[in-house]
Amino acid sequence: MRLTVNLDPDVYSFTSAYAGAKGITLSAALGELIRRAERAPQPGSDSSRLTRNEHGYLEIAKTGDPLTPEMVKEAAEDEFV
């Protein structure tokens, strides 16, 4: 669908940089970012996958397993491949 939109300068700057870094068009970048925002858990929702324990460390919700740096690295690599 073809559409004209007006973006705030900071939104345009971020989206343009995102598109350039991924080697995609501005339209494709906007689509990706909007879809990612749609899938993101809402703050305070019970479906959040991470919680903080009594010591302030992040844990995987409902399992109590600690979130390790290796897990973060693996997730980051999976997302940007």
Sequence and secondary structure as in RCSB ss.txt:
>XXXX:A:sequence
MRLTVNLDPDVYSFTSAYAGAKGITLSAALGELIRRAERAPQPGSDSSRLTRNEHGYLEIAKTGDPLTPEMVKEA
AEDEFV
>XXXX:A:secstr
        HHHHHHHHHHHHHHT  HHHHHHHHHHHHHHS  TT TT SEEE TTS EEETTT  B  HHHHHHH
HHHHT 
